[in-house]
């Protein structure tokens, strides 16, 4: 299939920089429509969990990722690489990260799940790491340091920020769900009663002004579909990246019903359930089979919405 | 001088893992008392800013850092490496980071200024990256994802978390200084009137329960000494890491008067003013001279407090 044969580092021969192609929101929705899937495969590749026979390879992590990408490419539109898994391997892990990012074919939306964020010029260096040294389309960013920690990532033409809004872990209750004082709440409901506003809602409403829907997405955990629905009402047009389906307990059907919009608007990430479907030499085949099951489910859910 | 001759990777011969030595709060204060300084030198080493003659070296970034460390070791107690500068160089940048961390002598407190934070098992992998693959004493962590994103770093015996509380950039106003609804404020002043509470204050009061003062510090920007004084009242015994003196406009004297406690309790980070004091072959000598000036100033300020 076309998607599987042109890695990013070979694209366009010698004429174009490998980062000159950008996946736009339009292109992402086209891929979703064409392939009937909004699956993002999480390449959270842990050296302690990959099949033992791969340890003979010069780069076991990359060998694993390569086979997973080949096996699942027909059934997903995006790949997300959580940088922690690569950094834990030291400098050679960073090489595996780079090689994997370069191997993923260009029509796929690629996410460095790095949760970075620093003062302006320093965030600019992280942008260089993921958008220039490596050909990622998007980086996840933590919002705590505010606008000037996020906007340097948007200075790279065509690249995306995926801002943490509401995460799927239990610790999301510690700060993200604190309620703000009405004084600092900008909007109220009709009768003048100030509306309850959570920190994560303020993060969304403030940051939505930093970029248009073609450059900014939000991370919204799958563990509470009702909150996902509330966020969808706040930002009807943004793509949402939803982790936490499967291993973390989120439900694909509930998430999709709560979060879909007129151009799907969702990327649902699954990692362990797909990449570790088998611990043996058939891991690629089993990953493909799991990805296909998820794709078939997503095709039904897309059919309901777009019928 | 003793501090300059035993890099971490050579310490204790072949018997001890290079990470088996930990800088405790007690040890840190001893170093401050002995050397009359609470300077942390920020190795924010940018390939575009180092003296041109170093570009002939096989690893220009490490060559620069090595000379800066040798030049400044008499006048500081800590080194902070902001990971963005190293990641922007790709896999070889990560090698420079590792080599630098291993080169710093063991009595220095070493900080990976990485601003990480992810769901539990993933934060655990970041901890492995900085505390096992590399011999850092501390990692800076962003608080947005809550307790289970921070505590995995504390599972590494003797290692420190330095949590972002109030940063020195303009974007710190976007979320860190939002006021929380009184309902969610735990404490009030005597007359029952609920006290105004900022998000950064809640981050501190909540997280202070996650570890003792021997394992947790806070990042507090130097740009507002009055807020630093308020934070010192909240947490009288914690060390505070203060960036933003010098290039970002903070004032060493105001910061020290507002933030010092009975065991100093401060690490003040300077980077550009020291490491780029000269752009020529004398960069080491000039860095030493700048570091010495700061140390002399700190010695006076320590003398006032501990007189």
Interface residues (C-beta under 8 A of the other chain):
Chain A: X44 X46 X82 X84 X85 X87 X88 X89 X90 X91 X92 X93 X94 X95 X98 X115 X116 X117 X118 X119 X120 X122 X123 X125 X126 X128 X129 X133 X134 X142 X143 X144 X145 X146 X147 X148 X149 X150 X164 X167 X168 X169 X170 X171 X172 X173 X174 X175 X176 X178 X179 X180 X181 X182 X183 X184 X196 X199 X202 X203 X206 X248
Chain B: X44 X46 X82 X84 X85 X87 X88 X89 X90 X91 X92 X93 X94 X95 X98 X115 X116 X117 X118 X119 X120 X122 X123 X125 X126 X128 X129 X133 X134 X142 X143 X144 X145 X146 X147 X148 X149 X150 X164 X167 X168 X169 X170 X171 X172 X173 X174 X175 X176 X178 X179 X180 X181 X182 X183 X184 X196 X199 X202 X203 X206 X248
